[in-house]
Amino acid sequence: MPTKCLVGVLPAREHLPVGGADRPVLDVVIPVYNEEKDLEPCVLRLHEHLARTFPYGFRITVADNASTDLTPDIAVRLARTVPEVRSVRLDRKGRGRALRTVWSRSDAPVLAYMDVDLSTDLNALLPLVAPLISGHSDLAIGSRLAGGSRVVRGPKRELVSRTYNLILRGSLAARFSDAQCGFKAIRREVAERLLPMVEDTGWFFDTEMLVLAERAGLRIHEVPVDWVDDPDSTVDIVRTATDDLKGVWRVGRALAKGTLPLDRLSRPFGDDPRDRLISGVPGGLARQLVGFCAVGALSTLFYLALYALFRLGVGSQTANAAALLLSAVANTAANRRLTFGVRGRDRAVRHQAQGLAVFGVGLALTSGSLAALEAATGNPSQAAEMAVLIAANLAATALRFLLFRAWVFPARRDHSYVQGETR
């Protein structure tokens, strides 16, 4: 049966044709600001590497960010003398602004960028874009923190990089390992829908793009890279870190409010193998039980950790209520996506409201158990409190699954609310 997709969803990924195309397959953007010293050797070295090793047509685009030195003149001269090079002049600074401008206008099906200092070894370029050409992935990033990477840089930048990525993991639940490595690629049809959602025009552009893509369920491929720090880098670490933290707060708040239209980045129903019925793989109730138990186990650990933390400063009832509330929000979001397969923003607020109602049942069970323990023993130990809470949470978990399955996320025959509509 043919599938009718919702307006704006991404097409299914396909392998790009090997030859015969009038346009280049890859467009590599080099954003620059006052790089008159490094620009020409960088472009020539990149061009030589691509001409020698890349099996597809390519283009190199120099995106000048309002430079005040000879950088624009050098870019124009390179564009005139090297056939595969072009230059674009912007009147305002900002790496994110440059990438958005060039990527939005490019006709190449794969878009990439790299820093002008070529800190990343160029041998990683083909592994970076190959998953996008083959149709395997939507975005690809070079990672200095992935296994197999070989990195040479000072302790200050190492500490800043690792701390920043830890902040992303803790605050935005990011799973990619390196947000700021200047070595990334994206399929054009993904960029067309993703870039309008990215607000930042500076250094946080990369992080915001990756977080939104990951939250929308797009596939991000990571490539370990060989990377050597540029000692002459003019990046202001303190200012960049401050702007990045502001961006983390803005994106986190938008995700919490559900104001980002991530459903525009969905693919047609059936593109995800988890949407298919496969023999030998449990579906329906069995699959949901497995997913719910896994989410429940992690939620319980999260709840206990929060309770132990809150208990240091407040009473047991207050600590229990706060820990249960936070873990309930996380539990509802995880079960919505992973256990019951609901995607996009549709009814997200309603589901969270119903989840909070289920939370009220769990709160009554656990609070009642604590009250009974205190009435029986007078002054119970923290170990006794934890034991009672574990037992009460097990009962609350069983009831939560039944309520989730029957009330919050009831089974529906019509899948049009997920990705597309089958006719």
LINSUL-V644738 format. One record per residue. N is the residue number from 1. RES is the residue in one small letter. OMEGA is omega in whole degrees, 0 to 359 (* if undefined). D_CENTER is the distance of its C-alpha to the mean C-alpha in whole Angstrom. Layout:
n: {N & N}
res: {RES & RES}
omega: {OMEGA & OMEGA}
d_center: {D_CENTER & D_CENTER}
//
This chain:
n: {1 & 2 & 3 & 4 & 5 & 6 & 7 & 8 & 9 & 10 & 11 & 12 & 13 & 14 & 15 & 16 & 17 & 18 & 19 & 20 & 21 & 22 & 23 & 24 & 25 & 26 & 27 & 28 & 29 & 30 & 31 & 32 & 33 & 34 & 35 & 36 & 37 & 38 & 39 & 40 & 41 & 42 & 43 & 44 & 45 & 46 & 47 & 48 & 49 & 50 & 51 & 52 & 53 & 54 & 55 & 56 & 57 & 58 & 59 & 60 & 61 & 62 & 63 & 64 & 65 & 66 & 67 & 68 & 69 & 70 & 71 & 72 & 73 & 74 & 75 & 76 & 77 & 78 & 79 & 80 & 81 & 82 & 83 & 84 & 85 & 86 & 87 & 88 & 89 & 90 & 91 & 92 & 93 & 94 & 95 & 96 & 97 & 98 & 99 & 100 & 101 & 102 & 103 & 104 & 105 & 106 & 107 & 108 & 109 & 110 & 111 & 112 & 113 & 114 & 115 & 116 & 117 & 118 & 119 & 120 & 121 & 122 & 123 & 124 & 125 & 126 & 127 & 128 & 129 & 130 & 131 & 132 & 133 & 134 & 135 & 136 & 137 & 138 & 139 & 140 & 141 & 142 & 143 & 144 & 145 & 146 & 147 & 148 & 149 & 150 & 151 & 152 & 153 & 154 & 155 & 156 & 157 & 158 & 159 & 160 & 161 & 162 & 163 & 164 & 165 & 166 & 167 & 168 & 169 & 170 & 171 & 172 & 173 & 174 & 175 & 176 & 177 & 178 & 179 & 180 & 181 & 182 & 183 & 184 & 185 & 186 & 187 & 188 & 189 & 190 & 191 & 192 & 193 & 194 & 195 & 196 & 197 & 198 & 199 & 200 & 201 & 202 & 203 & 204 & 205 & 206 & 207 & 208 & 209 & 210 & 211 & 212 & 213 & 214 & 215 & 216 & 217 & 218 & 219 & 220 & 221 & 222 & 223 & 224 & 225 & 226 & 227 & 228 & 229 & 230 & 231 & 232 & 233 & 234 & 235 & 236 & 237 & 238 & 239 & 240 & 241 & 242 & 243 & 244 & 245 & 246 & 247 & 248 & 249 & 250 & 251 & 252 & 253 & 254 & 255 & 256 & 257 & 258 & 259 & 260 & 261 & 262 & 263 & 264 & 265 & 266 & 267 & 268 & 269 & 270 & 271 & 272 & 273 & 274 & 275 & 276 & 277 & 278 & 279 & 280 & 281 & 282 & 283 & 284 & 285 & 286 & 287 & 288 & 289 & 290 & 291 & 292 & 293 & 294 & 295 & 296 & 297 & 298 & 299 & 300 & 301 & 302 & 303 & 304 & 305 & 306 & 307 & 308 & 309 & 310 & 311 & 312 & 313 & 314 & 315 & 316 & 317 & 318 & 319 & 320 & 321 & 322 & 323 & 324 & 325 & 326 & 327 & 328 & 329 & 330 & 331 & 332 & 333 & 334 & 335 & 336 & 337 & 338 & 339 & 340 & 341 & 342 & 343 & 344 & 345 & 346 & 347 & 348 & 349 & 350 & 351 & 352 & 353 & 354 & 355 & 356 & 357 & 358 & 359 & 360 & 361 & 362 & 363 & 364 & 365 & 366 & 367 & 368 & 369 & 370 & 371 & 372 & 373 & 374 & 375 & 376 & 377 & 378 & 379 & 380 & 381 & 382 & 383 & 384 & 385 & 386 & 387 & 388 & 389 & 390 & 391 & 392 & 393 & 394 & 395 & 396 & 397 & 398 & 399 & 400 & 401 & 402 & 403 & 404 & 405 & 406 & 407 & 408 & 409 & 410 & 411 & 412 & 413 & 414 & 415 & 416 & 417 & 418 & 419 & 420 & 421 & 422 & 423}
res: {m & p & t & k & c & l & v & g & v & l & p & a & r & e & h & l & p & v & g & g & a & d & r & p & v & l & d & v & v & i & p & v & y & n & e & e & k & d & l & e & p & c & v & l & r & l & h & e & h & l & a & r & t & f & p & y & g & f & r & i & t & v & a & d & n & a & s & t & d & l & t & p & d & i & a & v & r & l & a & r & t & v & p & e & v & r & s & v & r & l & d & r & k & g & r & g & r & a & l & r & t & v & w & s & r & s & d & a & p & v & l & a & y & m & d & v & d & l & s & t & d & l & n & a & l & l & p & l & v & a & p & l & i & s & g & h & s & d & l & a & i & g & s & r & l & a & g & g & s & r & v & v & r & g & p & k & r & e & l & v & s & r & t & y & n & l & i & l & r & g & s & l & a & a & r & f & s & d & a & q & c & g & f & k & a & i & r & r & e & v & a & e & r & l & l & p & m & v & e & d & t & g & w & f & f & d & t & e & m & l & v & l & a & e & r & a & g & l & r & i & h & e & v & p & v & d & w & v & d & d & p & d & s & t & v & d & i & v & r & t & a & t & d & d & l & k & g & v & w & r & v & g & r & a & l & a & k & g & t & l & p & l & d & r & l & s & r & p & f & g & d & d & p & r & d & r & l & i & s & g & v & p & g & g & l & a & r & q & l & v & g & f & c & a & v & g & a & l & s & t & l & f & y & l & a & l & y & a & l & f & r & l & g & v & g & s & q & t & a & n & a & a & a & l & l & l & s & a & v & a & n & t & a & a & n & r & r & l & t & f & g & v & r & g & r & d & r & a & v & r & h & q & a & q & g & l & a & v & f & g & v & g & l & a & l & t & s & g & s & l & a & a & l & e & a & a & t & g & n & p & s & q & a & a & e & m & a & v & l & i & a & a & n & l & a & a & t & a & l & r & f & l & l & f & r & a & w & v & f & p & a & r & r & d & h & s & y & v & q & g & e & t & r}
omega: {179 & 181 & 177 & 185 & 175 & 180 & 174 & 181 & 181 & 174 & 176 & 179 & 178 & 177 & 180 & 182 & 183 & 184 & 176 & 182 & 178 & 182 & 177 & 177 & 185 & 173 & 181 & 181 & 175 & 177 & 185 & 171 & 180 & 181 & 182 & 182 & 189 & 191 & 185 & 178 & 178 & 183 & 180 & 179 & 178 & 180 & 179 & 181 & 181 & 180 & 183 & 190 & 188 & 187 & 181 & 173 & 183 & 175 & 174 & 181 & 175 & 180 & 183 & 182 & 175 & 179 & 180 & 178 & 183 & 182 & 180 & 180 & 179 & 179 & 180 & 179 & 177 & 180 & 180 & 187 & 181 & 188 & 186 & 183 & 171 & 180 & 177 & 181 & 176 & 182 & 179 & 181 & 176 & 180 & 179 & 178 & 180 & 181 & 179 & 182 & 184 & 181 & 182 & 182 & 186 & 177 & 180 & 181 & 176 & 183 & 181 & 171 & 175 & 179 & 184 & 181 & 180 & 176 & 179 & 179 & 185 & 177 & 178 & 185 & 179 & 174 & 180 & 187 & 182 & 179 & 178 & 177 & 183 & 183 & 182 & 187 & 180 & 178 & 176 & 181 & 169 & 182 & 175 & 184 & 179 & 176 & 181 & 177 & 176 & 191 & 174 & 177 & 183 & 183 & 182 & 180 & 177 & 180 & 180 & 182 & 182 & 178 & 180 & 180 & 174 & 177 & 179 & 180 & 183 & 186 & 183 & 179 & 179 & 180 & 176 & 192 & 186 & 185 & 193 & 176 & 183 & 185 & 188 & 178 & 183 & 174 & 187 & 182 & 175 & 180 & 182 & 181 & 184 & 186 & 178 & 179 & 183 & 184 & 187 & 178 & 183 & 185 & 180 & 181 & 182 & 184 & 181 & 179 & 182 & 181 & 180 & 179 & 181 & 179 & 179 & 179 & 177 & 184 & 180 & 180 & 180 & 180 & 174 & 186 & 167 & 190 & 179 & 182 & 176 & 182 & 181 & 182 & 181 & 182 & 176 & 187 & 183 & 180 & 179 & 179 & 179 & 179 & 180 & 180 & 175 & 178 & 177 & 180 & 181 & 181 & 179 & 179 & 179 & 178 & 180 & 180 & 181 & 183 & 181 & 182 & 184 & 179 & 176 & 181 & 179 & 176 & 180 & 179 & 182 & 178 & 179 & 181 & 178 & 176 & 186 & 174 & 183 & 180 & 179 & 178 & 184 & 178 & 176 & 185 & 182 & 180 & 180 & 178 & 179 & 180 & 181 & 179 & 179 & 178 & 180 & 179 & 178 & 179 & 179 & 177 & 178 & 179 & 182 & 178 & 178 & 181 & 180 & 179 & 181 & 184 & 179 & 184 & 182 & 180 & 186 & 182 & 179 & 179 & 180 & 182 & 181 & 180 & 181 & 180 & 181 & 180 & 179 & 178 & 179 & 181 & 180 & 180 & 181 & 180 & 179 & 184 & 190 & 185 & 186 & 170 & 179 & 184 & 180 & 184 & 186 & 178 & 180 & 180 & 179 & 179 & 178 & 177 & 177 & 177 & 177 & 175 & 175 & 175 & 179 & 177 & 178 & 179 & 179 & 180 & 183 & 179 & 177 & 178 & 178 & 180 & 179 & 179 & 180 & 178 & 183 & 186 & 180 & 181 & 185 & 176 & 179 & 178 & 178 & 178 & 181 & 180 & 180 & 180 & 178 & 180 & 180 & 180 & 176 & 177 & 179 & 180 & 178 & 179 & 180 & 180 & 180 & 180 & 177 & 185 & 186 & 189 & 186 & 182 & 181 & 179 & 179 & 178 & 182 & 181 & 185 & 181 & 181 & 182 & 185 & 183 & 182 & 180 & *}
d_center: {33 & 31 & 28 & 27 & 24 & 23 & 23 & 20 & 18 & 17 & 19 & 19 & 18 & 22 & 23 & 24 & 28 & 29 & 32 & 34 & 32 & 33 & 30 & 28 & 25 & 23 & 23 & 22 & 22 & 23 & 23 & 26 & 28 & 31 & 31 & 34 & 35 & 32 & 31 & 34 & 34 & 30 & 30 & 33 & 31 & 28 & 31 & 33 & 30 & 29 & 32 & 33 & 30 & 28 & 29 & 28 & 29 & 27 & 27 & 27 & 26 & 27 & 25 & 28 & 26 & 30 & 31 & 35 & 36 & 37 & 34 & 34 & 37 & 36 & 33 & 36 & 38 & 35 & 35 & 38 & 39 & 36 & 36 & 32 & 31 & 31 & 30 & 29 & 30 & 28 & 30 & 27 & 25 & 22 & 19 & 17 & 20 & 21 & 18 & 18 & 22 & 22 & 19 & 20 & 24 & 23 & 25 & 23 & 21 & 19 & 18 & 17 & 18 & 19 & 21 & 25 & 26 & 25 & 24 & 22 & 24 & 25 & 25 & 21 & 21 & 22 & 20 & 17 & 18 & 20 & 17 & 16 & 20 & 21 & 18 & 17 & 13 & 11 & 10 & 11 & 11 & 14 & 14 & 17 & 16 & 16 & 19 & 22 & 21 & 24 & 23 & 26 & 26 & 27 & 27 & 26 & 23 & 22 & 22 & 20 & 17 & 17 & 17 & 15 & 12 & 14 & 14 & 10 & 10 & 13 & 12 & 9 & 8 & 6 & 7 & 7 & 10 & 11 & 9 & 13 & 15 & 16 & 16 & 13 & 14 & 13 & 15 & 17 & 17 & 13 & 14 & 17 & 15 & 12 & 14 & 16 & 13 & 12 & 15 & 15 & 18 & 18 & 16 & 13 & 12 & 10 & 8 & 8 & 7 & 4 & 3 & 5 & 5 & 3 & 5 & 8 & 8 & 8 & 9 & 8 & 11 & 12 & 15 & 18 & 20 & 23 & 23 & 25 & 25 & 27 & 30 & 30 & 27 & 28 & 24 & 25 & 23 & 24 & 23 & 20 & 19 & 20 & 19 & 15 & 16 & 17 & 14 & 12 & 15 & 15 & 11 & 12 & 15 & 14 & 12 & 15 & 17 & 15 & 16 & 13 & 14 & 11 & 14 & 15 & 12 & 14 & 16 & 20 & 21 & 22 & 19 & 17 & 20 & 19 & 21 & 24 & 27 & 28 & 31 & 31 & 28 & 28 & 27 & 28 & 29 & 29 & 25 & 25 & 27 & 25 & 22 & 23 & 25 & 22 & 20 & 23 & 24 & 21 & 21 & 25 & 24 & 22 & 25 & 27 & 26 & 25 & 29 & 30 & 29 & 30 & 33 & 34 & 34 & 35 & 37 & 36 & 36 & 34 & 32 & 31 & 31 & 28 & 26 & 27 & 25 & 22 & 22 & 23 & 20 & 17 & 19 & 20 & 16 & 15 & 19 & 18 & 15 & 16 & 20 & 21 & 18 & 18 & 15 & 15 & 16 & 20 & 22 & 19 & 21 & 24 & 23 & 22 & 25 & 27 & 25 & 26 & 30 & 29 & 28 & 32 & 33 & 32 & 33 & 36 & 36 & 35 & 37 & 40 & 40 & 40 & 42 & 44 & 44 & 45 & 48 & 49 & 49 & 49 & 46 & 44 & 42 & 39 & 39 & 40 & 38 & 35 & 37 & 38 & 34 & 33 & 36 & 35 & 31 & 32 & 34 & 32 & 29 & 32 & 32 & 29 & 28 & 31 & 30 & 27 & 28 & 31 & 30 & 26 & 25 & 28 & 28 & 29 & 30 & 28 & 25 & 25 & 23 & 20 & 19 & 23 & 26 & 29 & 32}
//
